[in-house]
Amino acid sequence: MSPDQPPRPALRASDADREAVAQQLRVASVDGRIDSDELEERLAQVYAARWVMDLDRIVADVVPSPPPPPPVPVYPPTGLIGYRPVSQTNGLAVASLVAAIVWFGWLGSVCAVIFGHISLAQIKKSGGRETGYGLAVAGLVIGYVALAALALAIAGRVL
C-alpha cells in the first residue's frame, strides 16, 4: 500500500484481488525487480493470503513499472525542396459556382455572389492550404451577370 492511499479496513481478499497482486508480481519479475525464486515464494504467499492487508504487504516493496513514454509527435517536413502541404478545395467556392449555375430563380445569383466573396477571403487567409480561387471567381462572374440581367429586366418593365 502506498503512503498516499488511505489504509483499507480489514477486508477478506477475493480471488480477483489475489490475481491482481499475482499479475503485479509477474510483471515485476519480467522487469527484473524480483527474481524467479522470490516470485514463487511471493505467489505462494499471495494464494495463501486471507486479507487484503496481507496482499498489500506482499507487494509493498514492488514499485509498479513506469508508464511508457508518450509517443513522439510527427511534424510535417519543412525546408524540403518540392514539399508542398496538402491543400483542399474551399467548400464555399464550390457552393458559389453551383449556386450560380443552378440559379434557384435569382436567389442562386445572390448566394453565388455572397459565397464567392467569402470564399475568396478564406482562400486568401489560408496561406495556400485551400484552393478554389477559379471556382469562386467563376461563381462571382456568373452571379453578377445574372444579377445585372435581373436589374435590366426590372428596369425594362418599369420603363
GIRAMO-V394599 format. One line per field, one symbol per residue. psi: psi as a letter, one per 30 degrees, with the letter a starting at -180 (. if undefined). A space follows every 50 residues. Layout:
psi->???
//
This chain:
psi->klffklkkljkkkleeeeeeeeeeeeeeeefgfkleeeeeeeeeeeffkf keeeeeeegegjklklllllkkkjkkklgkkfkklkllkkefeeeeeeee eeehifeeeeeeeeeeeeeeeeeeffhffkageeeeeeeeeeeeeeeeee eeeeeeee.
//
